[in-house]
Amino acid sequence: MEFEFGSLRFKVAQGDITKFPAEAIVNAANKYLEHGGGVAYAIAKAAAGDVREYIRISKEAMREQIGRDYIEHGEVVVTPAMKMEQYGIEYVIHTVGPYCGGRWDEDKKEKLKKAILGALRKADELGVKTIAFPAISAGIYGCPFEEVVKTFKETVEEFSREAKSVKEVYLVLYSRDSYEQALKVLGG
Ligand code: ADP
């Protein structure tokens, strides 16, 4: 499924983001970049082989780029793709979405928007053309999947008015089920 917003395309795909051929992939991180489970663990493992080593690299990058040992919603940290370079991935952009625990409101939505926008703006700054996102906050953080998908589409549309180098934004869904659910939500 594909949407065109000016010079920007928003596409929904199914697959494993650690092998997805985009110049930048986004990690649904926690604020300390601990990469303990879910897509964060998968990305750390695929990048460095050793998850603890990638956590060390991420925390060091966070100190250099943010000057703190945690990130807020909207703040992002960039680390190299390492072994994922074989798929054409250059950067991992770490962002933190809201914790929902099954609930959804305007505040959660704003935090998710900030998390998505922060990563999109950083990709623009890096001169990236193609960026791929997982369904941030729809896993361990328990935000309603449909709302996450809708918020992605809205945020990408908003970003299209300021986008410079970014031309393609992918939402990469891991399972066939979630992919099909997303198509329904977005009206496919
Ligand atoms: P959060 O804590 O932000 O909810 P999770 O890692 O638990 O983050 O999940 C975010 C989404 O990423 C979930 O929908 C999950 O199914 C998905 N996911 C997990 N592994 C991968 C992967 N390798 N590629 C793409 N998506 C993945």
Boltz pocket constraint, residues with backbone or C-beta under 6 A from the ligand:
constraints:
  - pocket:
      binder: B
      contacts: [[A, 15], [A, 16], [A, 17], [A, 18], [A, 28], [A, 29], [A, 37], [A, 38], [A, 39], [A, 40], [A, 42], [A, 97], [A, 98], [A, 134], [A, 135], [A, 136], [A, 137], [A, 138], [A, 139], [A, 140], [A, 141], [A, 142], [A, 143], [A, 172], [A, 173], [A, 174], [A, 175]]
      max_distance: 6.0
